Amino acid sequence: MSSDPWGRVDETGTVYVRTSEGEQVVGSWQAGTPEEALAYFERKYEGLVVEIGLLERRVRTTDLSAKDAQTAIDHLRTQVDEHHAVGDLGALRVRLDKLVATVDSRREERKVQKAKQTDEARAAKDALVTEAEQLAQSDQWRSAGERLRALVDIWKGLPRLDRKSDDELWHRFSHARSAFSKRRKAHFAALDAQREEARKAKEKLVAEAESLSKSTDWGPTAARYRELMDSWKAAGRAQRESEDDLWNRFRGAQDVFFAARGEVFAERDAEQVENLKLKEELAEEAEKLVPVTDLKAARAAFRSVNERWEAIGHVPRDARPKVEGRMHAVERAIQEAEDGEWRRTNPEARARAAGLTGQLQAAVDKLRGEIDSARAAGNNAKADKLSRELEGRQALLDQALKGLEEFGG
């Protein structure tokens, strides 16, 4: 018979383990010496020690769920209770009991933490809904639209509440976004309607301008052209593709009329030479408006110059292209400045550019957060992969921001 402090093997080969309740049968050993039998079952005990140690470490250092931890404890306790090992089984039971207490404590901590997180998420979602409902009444279409999109991303990042509460808050949130979208669509539909009205009004102005282009009633017709020009400016802008075509026709009709009038007056050389001198002075005055730095002042100043120009009369035919070309160059510069201003203040284009920028910025911010989380978790491979993706998104964002600068925003 062989024995050690925690077990023994009797003459029949039966292996026993000593416990606080007395000796318990571990098993039977017929394959070798009693010492080998004890060594075998002592190794099984050491295996249990290792497994319990690993579980203790997992409970202490990882986010192992309470359910999984309890399952693992129950599995180990069954092995200990079955007495298939030789060693201090009582000590193992004590360690398992402590683990149960630790897991129970952790479960309660997580329950409290989850309740706190739920309360925080509820408060955060209440705040998002309140802000969304305020934004739904805003007329700042670009900034409000960007903010609403940002609120959606924030919402997605928050934990879910109970289904009833979450659905109620989401319904209010979604309704606010829909209300804003409906108002914005109505606003831009009204803008489109205004542009269509401007197109119709300018079609009529063009038709009259073309009908007057062959008139020889020089004074009244020239005055009427000036009135038509005032009406043109008051009509507002049509859709871009229509605006340019209508303007070319309108200006072309005027050019036909004023060219004919110029031919009739060409014989008045003396007067026209004096006119040329005056118009050269006006062209020089107009040229001082370029480059255009103050569009409103430039328009007013050019209008004043143009009115005085029209009042002077014609110049010699051979000199007219040059002097009028100088004025046309100034006019084109002002028109280009107007077009640029219109493009910069075009709400649709600005909204599209700003929307893309907002989406890209959100994607970049999200990637940065994921990279920081990966680094913090020690997952450098994932962080490096995300960093390469961030480089591409950042390049797209830089391009979008550059484009947005063209709109002054």
C-alpha positions as CSV (number, residue, x, y, z in Angstrom):
1,M,0.0,0.0,0.0
2,S,1.2,3.5,-0.8
3,S,0.1,6.9,0.5
4,D,0.8,10.7,0.7
5,P,-0.8,13.5,2.8
6,W,-3.9,13.7,0.5
7,G,-4.4,10.1,-0.8
8,R,-3.5,6.5,-0.7
9,V,-3.7,3.2,-2.7
10,D,-4.7,0.1,-0.9
11,E,-3.6,-3.5,-1.7
12,T,-6.5,-4.0,-4.2
13,G,-5.4,-1.0,-6.3
14,T,-8.2,1.3,-5.1
15,V,-7.2,4.9,-4.9
16,Y,-8.6,7.2,-2.1
17,V,-8.5,10.9,-1.5
18,R,-8.7,12.4,2.0
19,T,-11.3,15.1,2.5
20,S,-12.9,16.8,5.4
21,E,-15.8,14.3,5.1
22,G,-13.4,11.4,5.2
23,E,-11.8,9.3,2.5
24,Q,-13.5,9.2,-0.8
25,V,-12.8,6.7,-3.6
26,V,-11.0,8.2,-6.5
27,G,-10.7,5.2,-8.8
28,S,-9.0,1.9,-9.4
29,W,-5.4,1.5,-10.7
30,Q,-4.2,-1.8,-12.0
31,A,-1.7,-0.7,-14.7
32,G,1.4,0.0,-12.6
33,T,2.7,0.7,-9.1
34,P,0.8,2.5,-6.4
35,E,3.2,5.4,-6.7
36,E,2.3,5.8,-10.3
37,A,-1.4,5.6,-9.4
38,L,-1.0,8.5,-6.9
39,A,1.1,10.5,-9.4
40,Y,-1.5,10.1,-12.1
41,F,-4.3,11.4,-9.9
42,E,-2.1,14.1,-8.4
43,R,-1.5,15.3,-12.0
44,K,-5.3,15.4,-12.5
45,Y,-5.5,17.6,-9.3
46,E,-2.8,19.9,-10.7
47,G,-4.9,20.2,-13.9
48,L,-7.9,21.3,-11.8
49,V,-5.6,23.8,-10.0
50,V,-4.5,25.2,-13.4
51,E,-8.1,25.4,-14.8
52,I,-9.3,27.2,-11.7
53,G,-6.4,29.6,-11.8
54,L,-7.1,30.4,-15.4
55,L,-10.8,31.0,-14.7
56,E,-9.9,33.3,-11.8
57,R,-7.7,35.3,-14.1
58,R,-10.4,35.5,-16.8
59,V,-12.9,36.7,-14.2
60,R,-10.5,39.3,-12.9
61,T,-9.0,40.6,-16.2
62,T,-11.6,40.2,-18.9
63,D,-15.3,41.0,-19.6
64,L,-16.4,37.4,-19.3
65,S,-20.1,37.4,-18.7
66,A,-21.6,36.3,-15.4
67,K,-23.5,33.5,-17.1
68,D,-20.4,32.1,-18.8
69,A,-18.4,32.4,-15.7
70,Q,-21.0,30.5,-13.6
71,T,-21.2,27.8,-16.2
72,A,-17.4,27.3,-16.0
73,I,-17.5,27.3,-12.2
74,D,-20.3,24.7,-12.2
75,H,-18.3,22.5,-14.6
76,L,-15.1,22.7,-12.4
77,R,-17.2,22.1,-9.2
78,T,-18.6,18.9,-10.7
79,Q,-15.1,17.7,-11.4
80,V,-14.0,18.5,-7.9
81,D,-17.1,16.8,-6.4
82,E,-16.6,13.7,-8.4
83,H,-13.3,13.1,-6.5
84,H,-11.3,11.9,-9.5
85,A,-8.1,13.7,-8.3
86,V,-5.8,13.5,-5.3
87,G,-5.0,16.7,-3.5
88,D,-6.6,19.4,-1.3
89,L,-10.1,19.3,-2.9
90,G,-11.5,21.4,0.0
91,A,-9.1,24.2,-0.9
92,L,-10.4,24.0,-4.5
93,R,-14.0,24.3,-3.3
94,V,-13.1,27.4,-1.2
95,R,-11.6,29.0,-4.3
96,L,-14.7,28.1,-6.4
97,D,-16.9,29.6,-3.6
98,K,-14.9,32.8,-3.7
99,L,-15.2,32.9,-7.5
100,V,-19.0,32.6,-7.2
101,A,-19.0,35.5,-4.8
102,T,-16.9,37.5,-7.1
103,V,-19.1,36.7,-10.1
104,D,-22.2,37.6,-8.1
105,S,-20.7,40.9,-7.1
106,R,-19.6,41.6,-10.7
107,R,-23.2,40.8,-11.9
108,E,-24.6,43.3,-9.5
109,E,-22.1,45.9,-10.5
110,R,-22.9,45.4,-14.2
111,K,-26.6,45.6,-13.4
112,V,-26.1,48.9,-11.7
113,Q,-23.8,50.1,-14.5
114,K,-26.3,49.0,-17.2
115,A,-29.1,50.9,-15.4
116,K,-26.9,54.0,-15.3
117,Q,-26.1,53.6,-18.9
118,T,-29.7,53.2,-19.7
119,D,-30.6,56.4,-17.8
120,E,-27.8,58.3,-19.6
121,A,-28.9,57.0,-23.0
122,R,-32.5,58.0,-22.2
123,A,-31.4,61.5,-21.3
124,A,-29.2,61.7,-24.3
125,K,-32.0,60.6,-26.7
126,D,-34.4,63.0,-25.0
127,A,-31.9,65.8,-25.7
128,L,-31.5,64.7,-29.3
129,V,-35.3,64.6,-29.9
130,T,-35.7,68.1,-28.3
131,E,-32.9,69.5,-30.6
132,A,-34.3,67.8,-33.7
133,E,-37.8,69.2,-33.0
134,Q,-36.3,72.7,-32.7
135,L,-34.3,72.3,-35.9
136,A,-37.4,71.1,-37.7
137,Q,-38.6,74.8,-37.6
138,S,-35.3,76.2,-38.8
139,D,-34.9,78.1,-42.1
140,Q,-31.1,77.5,-42.1
141,W,-31.4,74.7,-44.6
142,R,-27.8,73.9,-44.9
143,S,-26.6,74.1,-41.3
144,A,-29.9,72.6,-39.9
145,G,-29.7,69.7,-42.4
146,E,-26.1,69.0,-41.5
147,R,-26.9,69.0,-37.8
148,L,-29.9,66.7,-38.2
149,R,-27.6,64.2,-40.1
150,A,-25.1,64.5,-37.3
151,L,-27.8,63.8,-34.7
152,V,-28.7,60.6,-36.6
153,D,-25.1,59.4,-36.3
154,I,-25.1,60.3,-32.6
155,W,-28.4,58.4,-32.1
156,K,-27.0,55.3,-33.8
157,G,-24.1,55.3,-31.3
158,L,-26.3,55.3,-28.2
159,P,-27.5,52.1,-26.5
160,R,-31.1,51.0,-27.1
161,L,-33.7,51.5,-24.4
162,D,-36.6,49.3,-23.7
163,R,-38.5,48.8,-27.0
164,K,-41.5,51.0,-26.0
165,S,-39.4,53.9,-24.9
166,D,-37.0,53.6,-27.8
167,D,-39.8,53.4,-30.4
168,E,-41.6,56.5,-28.9
169,L,-38.5,58.6,-28.9
170,W,-37.5,57.5,-32.4
171,H,-41.0,58.3,-33.7
172,R,-40.6,61.9,-32.4
173,F,-37.1,62.1,-33.8
174,S,-38.0,60.7,-37.2
175,H,-41.1,63.0,-37.3
176,A,-39.0,66.1,-36.7
177,R,-36.6,65.1,-39.5
178,S,-39.5,64.4,-41.9
179,A,-41.1,67.8,-41.0
180,F,-37.8,69.6,-41.8
181,S,-37.3,67.7,-45.0
182,K,-40.9,68.5,-46.1
183,R,-40.4,72.3,-45.4
184,R,-37.0,72.3,-47.2
185,K,-38.5,70.6,-50.3
186,A,-41.3,73.1,-50.3
187,H,-38.8,76.0,-50.0
188,F,-36.8,74.8,-53.0
189,A,-39.9,74.0,-54.9
190,A,-40.9,77.6,-54.4
191,L,-37.5,78.7,-55.7
192,D,-37.9,76.6,-58.8
193,A,-41.3,78.1,-59.3
194,Q,-39.8,81.6,-59.0
195,R,-37.1,80.8,-61.6
196,E,-39.8,79.4,-63.9
197,E,-41.8,82.7,-63.5
198,A,-38.5,84.6,-64.2
199,R,-38.0,82.5,-67.4
200,K,-41.5,83.3,-68.7
201,A,-41.1,87.0,-67.9
202,K,-37.8,87.1,-69.7
203,E,-39.2,85.2,-72.7
204,K,-41.7,88.1,-73.1
205,L,-38.9,90.7,-72.7
206,V,-36.8,88.9,-75.4
207,A,-39.8,88.8,-77.8
208,E,-40.3,92.5,-77.4
209,A,-36.6,93.3,-77.7
210,E,-36.4,91.2,-80.9
211,S,-39.5,92.9,-82.3
212,L,-37.9,96.4,-81.7
213,S,-34.5,95.4,-83.2
214,K,-35.4,96.8,-86.7
215,S,-37.1,100.0,-85.4
216,T,-35.8,103.3,-86.8
217,D,-37.6,105.4,-84.2
218,W,-34.2,105.8,-82.5
219,G,-34.9,107.9,-79.4
220,P,-38.1,106.2,-78.1
221,T,-36.8,102.7,-79.0
222,A,-33.5,103.3,-77.2
223,A,-35.5,104.4,-74.2
224,R,-37.7,101.4,-74.4
225,Y,-34.6,99.1,-74.5
226,R,-33.4,100.8,-71.3
227,E,-36.8,100.1,-69.7
228,L,-36.6,96.5,-70.9
229,M,-33.2,96.2,-69.3
230,D,-34.6,97.4,-66.0
231,S,-37.4,94.9,-66.2
232,W,-34.9,92.2,-67.0
233,K,-32.9,92.9,-63.9
234,A,-36.1,93.1,-61.8
235,A,-37.4,89.7,-63.1
236,G,-34.8,87.7,-61.2
237,R,-32.7,84.8,-62.5
238,A,-34.2,81.9,-64.5
239,Q,-32.7,78.4,-64.5
240,R,-29.0,78.6,-65.5
241,E,-29.4,76.9,-68.9
242,S,-32.3,79.2,-69.9
243,E,-30.7,82.4,-68.4
244,D,-27.7,82.4,-70.7
245,D,-29.6,81.7,-73.9
246,L,-32.3,84.3,-73.1
247,W,-29.6,86.9,-72.3
248,N,-27.8,86.3,-75.5
249,R,-31.0,86.7,-77.5
250,F,-31.9,89.9,-75.5
251,R,-28.5,91.4,-75.9
252,G,-28.3,90.4,-79.5
253,A,-31.6,92.2,-80.3
254,Q,-30.3,95.4,-78.7
255,D,-27.1,95.1,-80.6
256,V,-29.0,94.9,-83.9
257,F,-30.9,98.0,-83.1
258,F,-28.0,100.1,-81.8
259,A,-25.8,98.9,-84.7
260,A,-28.5,100.2,-87.1
261,R,-28.8,103.4,-85.3
262,G,-25.1,103.8,-85.3
263,E,-25.0,103.5,-89.0
264,V,-27.6,106.2,-89.5
265,F,-25.7,108.5,-87.3
266,A,-22.3,107.7,-88.7
267,E,-22.4,110.8,-91.0
268,R,-22.4,113.1,-88.0
269,D,-18.6,112.9,-87.9
270,A,-17.9,116.0,-85.9
271,E,-20.4,115.2,-83.2
272,Q,-19.3,111.6,-83.2
273,V,-15.7,112.5,-82.7
274,E,-16.7,114.4,-79.6
275,N,-18.8,111.5,-78.6
276,L,-15.8,109.2,-79.0
277,K,-13.8,111.4,-76.7
278,L,-16.5,111.3,-74.1
279,K,-17.0,107.6,-74.4
280,E,-13.3,106.9,-74.1
281,E,-13.4,108.8,-70.8
282,L,-16.4,106.7,-69.7
283,A,-14.6,103.5,-70.7
284,E,-11.6,104.6,-68.7
285,E,-13.9,105.3,-65.7
286,A,-15.6,102.0,-66.2
287,E,-12.2,100.1,-66.4
288,K,-11.3,101.4,-63.0
289,L,-14.1,99.2,-61.6
290,V,-12.1,96.1,-62.6
291,P,-11.1,93.9,-60.8
292,V,-14.5,93.9,-59.1
293,T,-14.1,94.0,-55.3
294,D,-17.5,95.4,-54.3
295,L,-20.1,93.9,-56.6
296,K,-23.0,96.1,-55.5
297,A,-21.0,99.3,-55.8
298,A,-19.5,98.2,-59.2
299,R,-23.0,97.5,-60.6
300,A,-24.3,100.8,-59.5
301,A,-21.2,102.6,-60.8
302,F,-21.3,100.7,-64.1
303,R,-25.1,101.5,-64.4
304,S,-24.3,105.2,-63.9
305,V,-21.5,105.0,-66.5
306,N,-23.7,103.0,-68.9
307,E,-26.6,105.5,-68.6
308,R,-24.2,108.4,-69.4
309,W,-22.8,106.3,-72.2
310,E,-26.2,105.8,-73.7
311,A,-27.0,109.5,-73.4
312,I,-23.9,110.5,-75.4
313,G,-24.9,108.9,-78.7
314,H,-22.7,107.1,-81.3
315,V,-19.1,107.4,-82.3
316,P,-17.4,106.9,-85.6
317,R,-18.0,103.4,-86.9
318,D,-14.3,102.4,-87.1
319,A,-13.7,103.5,-83.5
320,R,-16.9,102.0,-82.1
321,P,-15.7,98.3,-81.7
322,K,-12.7,99.3,-79.7
323,V,-14.4,101.7,-77.3
324,E,-17.5,99.5,-77.0
325,G,-15.2,96.5,-76.5
326,R,-13.6,98.2,-73.5
327,M,-17.1,98.7,-72.0
328,H,-18.1,95.1,-72.9
329,A,-15.0,93.8,-71.2
330,V,-16.0,95.6,-68.0
331,E,-19.6,94.5,-68.3
332,R,-18.4,90.9,-68.7
333,A,-16.2,91.2,-65.7
334,I,-19.2,92.4,-63.6
335,Q,-21.4,89.7,-65.1
336,E,-18.8,87.1,-64.2
337,A,-18.6,88.5,-60.7
338,E,-22.4,88.3,-60.6
339,D,-22.4,84.7,-61.8
340,G,-19.7,83.8,-59.3
341,E,-21.7,85.4,-56.5
342,W,-24.8,83.5,-57.7
343,R,-22.9,80.2,-57.7
344,R,-21.5,80.9,-54.2
345,T,-25.0,81.7,-52.8
346,N,-26.9,78.9,-54.7
347,P,-28.5,77.1,-51.7
348,E,-28.9,73.8,-53.6
349,A,-25.3,73.5,-54.6
350,R,-24.1,74.7,-51.2
351,A,-26.4,72.2,-49.5
352,R,-25.1,69.3,-51.7
353,A,-21.4,70.3,-51.1
354,A,-22.0,70.8,-47.4
355,G,-23.9,67.5,-47.1
356,L,-21.1,65.6,-48.7
357,T,-18.6,67.3,-46.4
358,G,-20.7,66.5,-43.3
359,Q,-20.9,62.8,-44.3
360,L,-17.1,62.6,-45.0
361,Q,-16.3,64.4,-41.7
362,A,-18.5,62.0,-39.7
363,A,-16.8,59.1,-41.4
364,V,-13.4,60.5,-40.6
365,D,-14.3,61.2,-37.0
366,K,-15.8,57.7,-36.6
367,L,-12.6,56.1,-38.1
368,R,-10.4,58.1,-35.7
369,G,-12.5,56.9,-32.8
370,E,-12.2,53.3,-34.0
371,I,-8.5,53.6,-34.4
372,D,-8.1,55.0,-30.8
373,S,-10.3,52.1,-29.5
374,A,-8.2,49.6,-31.4
375,R,-4.9,51.1,-30.1
376,A,-6.3,51.1,-26.6
377,A,-7.2,47.5,-26.9
378,G,-3.8,46.6,-28.2
379,N,-5.1,45.6,-31.6
380,N,-2.4,47.4,-33.6
381,A,-3.1,45.4,-36.8
382,K,-6.7,46.6,-36.9
383,A,-5.6,50.1,-36.0
384,D,-3.1,50.1,-38.9
385,K,-5.8,48.8,-41.3
386,L,-8.2,51.5,-40.2
387,S,-5.4,54.2,-40.5
388,R,-5.0,53.3,-44.2
389,E,-8.7,53.6,-44.7
390,L,-8.6,56.9,-42.8
391,E,-6.0,58.3,-45.3
392,G,-8.4,57.7,-48.2
393,R,-11.4,59.2,-46.4
394,Q,-9.3,62.2,-45.3
395,A,-8.2,62.8,-48.9
396,L,-11.8,62.8,-50.0
397,L,-12.8,65.2,-47.2
398,D,-10.0,67.6,-48.1
399,Q,-11.2,67.7,-51.7
400,A,-14.8,68.3,-50.4
401,L,-13.7,71.1,-48.1
402,K,-11.8,72.7,-50.9
403,G,-14.9,72.6,-53.1
404,L,-17.0,74.0,-50.3
405,E,-14.6,77.0,-50.0
406,E,-15.8,78.0,-53.5
407,F,-19.2,78.7,-51.9
408,G,-17.8,80.9,-49.2
409,G,-18.5,78.2,-46.5
